[in-house]
């Protein structure tokens, strides 16, 4: 293989105090974990009840005529105030080497600190 064109490149400079050597750049991917636990809460307020309309009365007499059973039904409106919330607990973040180790050139992740 021959290169027929001249090209420019920057020289890799040795570290100060060294007379040569081999300069390399290495990358290592790591897995970072930030555990977050969400805990739901629900707080109930005072329940209120109000009647809706008129009661419905049903009366049934037994076949022998010795007793009657009355059933009273009333539609009611039950109001239950509930306040929902979520609290967050964070654990200690951890780091570990990624499987496979090297991951090639790193690219920006687009994350905001």
C-alpha positions as CSV (number, residue, x, y, z in Angstrom):
1,X,0.0,0.0,0.0
2,X,1.3,3.4,-0.9
3,X,0.1,6.9,0.0
4,X,0.5,9.1,-3.1
5,X,-0.7,12.3,-1.4
6,X,0.9,14.3,1.3
7,X,-1.2,14.9,4.4
8,X,-0.9,16.9,7.6
9,X,-1.0,15.5,11.0
10,X,-0.2,16.6,14.5
11,X,2.7,15.0,16.2
12,X,2.1,13.0,19.4
13,X,4.3,14.6,21.9
14,X,6.0,12.6,24.6
15,X,5.2,13.3,28.3
16,X,7.5,15.8,29.9
17,X,10.7,14.2,31.0
18,X,10.3,11.2,28.7
19,X,12.5,10.5,25.7
20,X,10.0,8.6,23.6
21,X,7.6,5.8,24.5
22,X,4.2,5.0,23.2
23,X,1.3,7.4,23.7
24,X,-2.2,5.9,23.7
25,X,-5.7,7.0,24.5
26,X,-8.0,4.4,26.2
27,X,-11.7,4.4,27.0
28,X,-13.6,2.4,29.5
29,X,-17.4,2.2,29.6
30,X,-19.0,1.9,33.1
31,X,-22.5,1.3,34.3
32,X,-23.7,3.8,36.8
33,X,-26.8,3.1,38.9
34,X,-28.8,5.7,40.8
35,X,-31.6,3.9,42.7
36,X,-34.8,5.9,43.4
37,X,-37.6,4.6,45.4
38,X,-41.1,6.2,45.1
39,X,-43.4,5.9,48.1
40,X,-47.0,6.7,47.6
41,X,-49.1,8.3,50.4
42,X,-52.8,8.9,50.6
43,X,-54.4,11.0,53.3
44,X,-58.1,10.9,53.9
45,X,-60.1,13.9,55.1
46,X,-63.4,14.0,56.9
47,X,-66.1,12.0,55.2
48,X,-69.4,13.8,54.7
49,X,-72.8,12.2,53.9
50,X,-75.9,13.8,52.5
51,X,-79.3,12.4,51.5
52,X,-80.4,12.4,47.9
53,X,-84.1,12.5,47.3
54,X,-86.7,10.7,49.3
55,X,-86.4,7.2,50.9
56,X,-88.0,4.2,49.2
57,X,-90.1,2.0,51.6
58,X,-90.9,-1.6,50.7
59,X,-93.2,-3.6,53.0
60,X,-93.6,-7.4,52.7
61,X,-96.0,-9.4,54.9
62,X,-95.4,-13.1,55.4
63,X,-98.0,-15.6,54.0
64,X,-99.5,-16.4,57.4
65,X,-100.0,-12.7,58.2
66,X,-98.1,-12.9,61.4
67,X,-95.3,-10.4,60.5
68,X,-94.2,-7.8,58.1
69,X,-90.8,-6.8,57.0
70,X,-90.1,-3.2,56.0
71,X,-87.1,-2.3,54.0
72,X,-86.1,1.3,53.7
73,X,-83.6,2.4,51.0
74,X,-82.1,5.8,50.8
75,X,-79.7,7.1,48.1
76,X,-76.9,9.0,49.8
77,X,-74.0,11.0,48.5
78,X,-70.7,10.2,50.3
79,X,-67.9,12.7,49.9
80,X,-64.4,11.4,50.7
81,X,-61.6,14.0,50.3
82,X,-58.3,12.3,49.4
83,X,-54.9,13.9,49.1
84,X,-52.4,11.8,47.1
85,X,-48.7,12.4,47.1
86,X,-45.5,10.7,46.4
87,X,-42.2,11.0,48.3
88,X,-38.9,10.0,46.9
89,X,-36.0,8.3,48.6
90,X,-32.6,8.0,46.9
91,X,-30.0,5.4,47.6
92,X,-26.3,5.6,47.2
93,X,-25.2,5.6,43.5
94,X,-23.0,2.7,42.4
95,X,-20.6,2.2,39.6
96,X,-19.2,-0.9,37.9
97,X,-17.2,-1.8,34.9
98,X,-19.3,-2.5,31.8
99,X,-19.2,-5.9,30.3
100,X,-16.8,-6.0,27.4
101,X,-14.7,-3.2,29.0
102,X,-13.6,-0.9,26.2
103,X,-16.4,0.8,24.3
104,X,-14.5,2.9,21.7
105,X,-14.6,6.6,21.4
106,X,-16.9,8.2,23.9
107,X,-19.8,10.4,22.5
108,X,-21.7,13.1,24.4
109,X,-24.7,11.7,26.2
110,X,-26.8,14.9,26.0
111,X,-27.3,14.9,29.7
112,X,-27.5,18.1,31.7
113,X,-25.7,18.2,35.0
